[in-house]
Every structure is written in C-alpha cells, then in structure tokens.
Amino acid sequence: MSSTNRTVVVTGIGATTPLGGDAASTWEGLVAGRSGVKPLEQEWAADQAVRIAAPVAVDPSEVIPRPQARRLDRSAQFALIAAQEAWKDAGFTGKAGEAAEGEGAGIDPDRLGAVIASGIGGVTTLLDQYDVLKEKGVRRVSPHTVPMLMPNGPSANVGLAVGARAGVHTPVSACASGAEAIGYAIEMIRTGRADVVVAGGTEAAIHPLPIAAFGNMMAMSKNNDDPQGASRPFDTGRDGFVLGEGAGVLVLESAEHAAARGARVYAEAVGQGISADSHDIVQPEPEGRGISHALQHLLDNTDLNPAEIVHVNAHATSTPAGDIAELKALRKVLGDDVDHMAVSGTKSMTGHLLGGAGGVESVATVLALYHRVAPPTINVENLDPEAEAAADIVRGEARKLPVEGRIAALNDSFGFGGHNVVLAFRTV
C-alpha cells in the first residue's frame, strides 16, 4: 500500500493500575483524587530506604489463569489484561481473521499491529530466576525464563492474543517508552502499514533491586511516613517519584476503518513529537530545550492548533528539576496559550509506572477529552512559585473542560537517556 496520511482514532481503552483493575475504575480514582500509594509489606522492604510504592489494585493472579500466568512475566500479565480490555472495548471478539462472533473476524491480520513498550522488561523474572539458579541449581531454572524476561515479551504475547501480523514492536526508551509505542502505532496507521494497532506501555519493577537502585540515586521519595502524600508534583516539598506498576493500552484505528464498522470513537490521535536532550544520562536539560523541540516537532508535523489545547497530562514525576523544566518548555513553545490549559500531574495518584506511564497517561488523556474533565494533581500543599508562574496547575479537585467545540490535549512523557515524547489527542 502506498504511503498515505490517514486520520487515526482511538476506539478502545484498557488499563490495570494502582487505582483499579480496569480503565473505568482507574478513571474514577483519578477524578476522585485517590492515591494508590501504599507501604510495602514484603519482608525485604524493611531494609530499604524507600518503603513505599504503588502496586496494582487488582493482582493479575485474580484475572489470568495460573497455568498461563506461570509462562508470563508480571509485566506481560499487565499488558495482556489491559490489551484484552481495550480489544473488547473496541468491539472486537477473538483473534483477527478467525471465525468468531463480533468484529474480530472482520480484521485482516496482515493489517493489524501491536506495539507494547516497557522501560525495563522482565526484570523480576531475571532476578528471581537468578536466585533460583544460585539457591536451587541449574535444573530448577524455568525453561520459560528467556521469553519471560525479554523486553518484547509483553508485545509478543499481546500480538499472539489478537493475531497481529502487520508488525509487533517494542520501543525501549525508559520512561518515555509507552508514549513512544503509541506514537509508533499512529505512524503505522498513518502511513498505510496497518489499519488497527494495539498500543501502550507496561511495567512491573516493584522489586528490591530496582527500588534500592532508584533510592540510592536519590530519584525516589523517602516519605515513608506519609505514603499517599509522597508523590507531590509541582509542590515545593517534592523529593522524588514513587514507583508504580501496571499497564495502559489503546486500540488505534484508521478513521475510515472505524467508520466502516460503526465503531465508537473516543478521540482522534493527532500525532507525536519526538526529540532527545543529549544532555545527561539521567538529569533533564534544565531549561526544557529538548522538550521544546519535541513539542515544536509535533506542531510542525500535524494540523494541531495551539488554541485547541485545553489540557496537558504532564510527565510531572515529582522531582525537583524535571517538573519545572517541563513547564518552561510548554511556555516557551505555546506562549500565552498555556494560560488556558489545565495541567494535571496524575502520577501524584498512580505513582510513576516508568515504561507503562505513557500508556496509562494516554488512557487518562483520552478519557479527559471524552468526558471533558481534567483530573486533579493531589498533594500540592505549597505550589512552587516557578510552577505557578508557568502554568495553570489543576489542584485539589477535578476541573471541567470546555463543553462545546473541538478541544485537544497533550500527554508528555520523558525518560532517562534524554528521551522526549509528546502525544496529542483531539475530540471528534
């Protein structure tokens, strides 16, 4: 098929997060301003400097049959749960091309893709099986270890579940991975390579080693006495992110394909902007220059009008440097248009899902447009003066967005290594 420039829409959403086992309960928790952060109850947590995290609200063992779960890393379990919800939500049943009730049988598998990202991949499998090797010997290591630990495991399993043949991909760009996956999927459809793509991000890294490593590099909050108040984007007392886990997945589709089958459309996926800081392996460029370039790339390569943008789901990890750099970039590129944008930091409730963040926050951004409500940023007791001067932070409670006309929203995701991805969605 020749290269085209097709309109891309969102027809399905799915999630499993610290706020709920599906997209609906997650959205309800976000709008209510509920925190999913808890004290870690595992024995190993007692020796950690960081003893809090945001585990999923519904453990995958309650959803996935045990024989199947034993062959999947936790990150793949999350991805499969979210993808299956999104697939069903989009109106599909069964694998593409197979005889089944519903719309699944009507999809050409050669025109169906999957792009599921993870920043770390099967880290818990890798570490747990190494412990098995040391403690119990070679014969006790699971034969499923390699397919479980490989970073493309979640994407491969989602692709197998839906029957995707147009391509199954796994961008790995730290905490920007989930957003980059959705951006890649948009381009797959826009250029005519696929009609439907299941895309998003997943992560499962609540384990002693990642927590010790992040804690020792001073990236995580050590506010163990107040778990639910620990993640506080834009607050003067912010002291690092809180580790979360889970997955968020969208079903993206060409507008023509969606219309032909009478699908419900949540929003248009307008496009992506991508850049790299080339500044430091972990520290953000303090003036947000790389972020500015990503945002400008988005504007230059789409028909998005800055005046349409009324909401931003900020990356806002609750780190001293990162939160302000992001707002500086918005102000630099969008100027006074930022004044009418409701900026939300949903990591204040979910924690930071690393490679899964862009997936979950894209779900939140799409639902914010669909319901025309911006979730709050919780725990902002003393708003940083630089943040107050740069943007309109939604605090305390959710805020209604304009009820009439076409509106748009941004989802920002940035990662170690200087990766920057800005996604744009718009009402239809």
N, C-alpha and C positions, 0 to 999 in steps of 0.2 A: 504494500500500500504506500502511495506517495506521501511525503511529508505534508502535514496539514497544520492548522492552528485551531483545533476544536475547543469548544467550551466544555469545561469539566465541572461536574456537580457532585455533591455528597448525597448518597441515597441510603446509607446505613451507618450506624454508630454502635460501638461496643466498648465496654471497659470493665476492668476489675481493679479496684483501687483501695487505699486505706479508708475511704468514705463509704464504699459499697461494692457489692459483688456484680453490679451491672451499671450501665450508663445512667439509668433513671435514678437509682439511689445515690450514685456519685453526684449527679447534678443537684439533687435535693440537698445533699450535705453541703455542697459548695454555696448554694443560695442561702442556706441557713447559717453559714459561717461556722460550721462544725469542724473541729480539729480531729485528725486521725492519728495524731502522735501519742505514743504510749511509752511507759517504762519497759525496757527489755527484761523479760522474765527468765531467759535462759541462764544456766549456771555460769557460762563463760562471760556473761556481761558484767559480773561482779568485779572483774579485774580491769575493766575498760575505763578509760577516762570519759568516754561517751557511753551513756547507758540508756539512751532513748532512741526510738526510731518510729517509723510509720508503716507497720505491716498491713497487708491486705485485710479488709474487713471480713471477707469470706475465703477461707483457705481452699485451695484448689482440690484438696482431698475430698471436699464436700460436693464437688462438681464432676471431676474426672474419675472414671473407674480405676481402681487400684492397678489392675494389670497394665493399662495404658499409661498411667502416671509413672510407673516404675521405669518406663523407657524414655521419659521426658525430663529434662532439667526443669527446675521451677520456672525459669524464665520462659520456656516453651509452653509450659502449662498455662501461664498467664496469657500468653499470646493466643493460644488456641481458644481459651474461654472468651476473650474479647472478640476474636475474629469470628467465632461461631455466632455470637450475639449480633455482630454487625451484619453478617451474611444473612441471617434470618430477618433482621430488621429491614434490610434492603428488599426483602420479598423473595429471596432465593431459598430453594429446598434441594438438598442433595448436591452431589458433585456436578460441575459443568459437563454437559454433554451426556449425562446419564439419564435414563428413563426414570423420572420421579415426578411426583405431584409438585406443582408450584413452578416457579420460574427458573429453577436451577437447570432444568433440562434444556432450556432455550438458549443457554450461553454456549458459544463456541469456545472450547477450552484453549484453542490456539489464540484466542483474543482475550484471554483472562490472565492477569498477572498477580503476583504477591510481592510486596516489599515490606518486610518487617525488620526493624533495626533493634540493636542492643548495643549499649556502650561497652559492656564487659563480657556479655555472653554467658556461657555456662560455668561461671566461676565457682559456684557452690559444688557442682559436680566434680570439677577439677580438684578442689581442695579436699572434699570428702573422700574421693576415691584414692587420693594420695595417702590420706590417713589409713584407709583400708589396706593399701599396699604395705605401708610401714608396720601396721599392727597385726595384720592377719595373713599377709603373704600374697604372692603373685596370683594364685588360683582364685582368690576371693574378689579380685577386681572385676567389676561388671563388664561384660562384653559390649554393653551399650554405651560405655564411657565416651568414646570418641564422638558418635553422633549426638550425644547429650551435651558435651562441653563446647562443641564448635559454635562460633558466633552465628552462623547461618542456620543453626538448628531450629530456632523458632520460625523463621521464614520458610524453611523447607517443610516443616510439619504443617504450617498453615496452607502452603501451596498444595501439599498432598491432600489435605482435608477438603479443599474446594475444587481440586483438579486443574490448577493453573498450569498453562503451558507456554504462555507468551513470555515468561521470564519470572524467575524467583530470585530476589535480590536482598542484600543485607548491607546497607551503608553503616560504617562504623566511624563515628565522629564524636565520641564521648557523649556529652550531654546534649548535643545537637542532633544525635542520631535519629531519633523518632521523627523530628521535623524534616530532616533531610530525606527520610524514607517517603514521607508524604509528598514532598517536593518532587522527588524522582518519579513517583507514581503519576503525579499530574503531568509530567513531561511525557511519560509513556503513552498516556491517552491523547494528549495534545498533538503529538507528532504522528499519531495514527498507528502506533505499535500495538495498542490494546484498546479494548472497549470498556473493560471493567478491571479495576485493580484493588485488591485488599491491602491496605497500607496502615502502618503505625509503628509503635515502639513498645518495648517490653524490657523489664529489668528485675532481677532478683539477686540482690547483693547484701542482704542483711546477714552478715557472717562475721566472725571475729576478725579475720584478716583485713577485709576492706574497711571495717569500722576503725580498727586500730590505725590503719594507714592514713585514712582521711583525718582521723583525730590528731595524729602526730604532725600532720602538715598544717594543722590549725585551720582546716576548712570547715569543720563541723561545730555546731553549737554544743557547749558543755553545760547547758542549763538543765541539768538532770532533775532539779527540784521542781521544775515547772514545765513538764513535757509539752503540754498543749499551748504554752506561751513561748516556746523556744524558737519557733520559726517566725521571725518578725521582719519581713521585708520593709525597707524604707524607714524603719524605726532607728532612732539614734543609738539604741542599745543592741542592735543586731550583732551577732557574733558568729555567724556561720550557718550553714544549711543543716537540715535534719534529713537523714536518709530515709527514703520511702521505697516501696516496691509496687509492682503491678503492671498493667498494660492498657493502652488505649488504641483503638483501631477504627479506621473509616473505610467504608466502601465508596470508592470514587468511580465515576462513570461518565462517559461522554453524554452530553445533553441529548443528543439525538437518540442514543441507545436507551436512555432513561425514558424519554418521551414515547418511544415506540412501544414500550411495555407498560406505560402508565404508572411509572414509579413515583412515589412521594419524594420530593427533593427538599433537603434541609437547607442547602445553601450552595452557592457557586464557589468552587475552589479557584480563585483568581490566578494564583501563581506563587512563585517563590523568588526570594533574593538571597544570594549566597556570597560570602566573602571569607577571607582569612585575615586575622590580625597581623601575623608574622611579627609578634611582639615578645611573647614568653610562653613557655610550655603550659603554665597554669594561670598566671595572672592576666586579667583582661587589660587591654590597652586603655589607660585611664580616661582618655577623652572620648572613647567610643568611636574612634575613626573607622575601625573595621565594621562595626555595626552600622554606621552611617553608610558605608559603601554597599552593604547588603540591602539596606532599605532603599537606597537610590537605584540599585540594580533592579529591585522589584518594580519600582515606579517606571523605570525606563523601558521595561520589557512587558508591561501589561497596560491595560486601559484604566487602571485604578486611579481615581481622583482623590487626592488627599482630603478634600472636603467631605467625601463619603465616609471616611474613617471616624467612627464614634467610640470605638472600644479597642483596647490593647490588653491582651493577656501577656503580661510581662514575664521575662525569664526570672527576674527577681528572686534570687536564691537565698537572700538574707545575708549576703556577705558585704563587708564594708565598702569594697571597691566596685564590685560588679553592679550593684543596684543603681548607683549614681551614673556610672558610665553609660548604661542603657538609656537612662532618661536624657542625658546630654545628647546622645545620638538622635533620639526622637525629635528633640527641639532643634537640633542643627538642620535636619533634613526637612522637617514638616513645619517648622516655624510656629506662627501663631495658631495654625490649625490644631496643634496639640491641646490648646486651651479647651476645646470641646470634646476631647477624647477621655472616656472613663477608663483609667488604668487600674487593672486588677493584678494582684500577686497571689495566685491560687496555691502556690507552694506553701503559703502560710498555713494551709489546711491539710494538704496531701503530703507535705514533705517533698524532697527532691527525688524524683524517680530516675535520675541520670538519663540513660538512653530511652527510657519509657516516658520521660517528661513531655517531649514534643507530641507524642501520641495522645496522652491523656489531656494535655492542654489544648490540643486541636479539637478534641471532643468537646471540651468546655467552651472553646471559642465558637464553634458551630452552634452549640445549644444556646449560647448567649445571644447570637443573632436570631436564631429560630424563635426563642421566647422573648427576645428584646429586653433582656435583663443582664446586667453586669454583676458577677459575684463580687463580694467584698474582699478586701485584704484584712485579715484579722491580726490582732496583737500589735497594732500600730498605736502605741500609747503616747509616744513623743516623735512626731513626724520630723525626719531630717529636714532642716531648712533648705538644703540643696534640692531635695526631692519636692518639697512644697513649691519651690520657685520654678521647677522644671515641668511639672505635670500635675494633673488632677487625679490624685490617688483615691480610689473608692475604698472607704474605710467604714468599719462598724457594721453596716448592713448593705444588702444588695441594692443596686440602683437601676431604675427603669431606663431603658434606652428609647430613642425616638420611635413612636408607634407608627409613623407614616413615612412613606418614601423608601428608597433603596439606601441601605446602610452597609458599611463594611467594617471589618475588624482584622487586627493583626495578631499573630501568635509568634512571639520571639523565642528563639532557642539558641543558646551559645554553649560551647564546650571547651574543655581543656585541649590545648593544641591551637587555640585561637579560631575555632570553627564558629561561623555565624550563619544562622538561617532565619529568615523572616518569611512567614507564610501569610497570605491574605485570603480572606473569605468574604463573601458578599451575599446579601439576601437576593432572592429571585422573585 
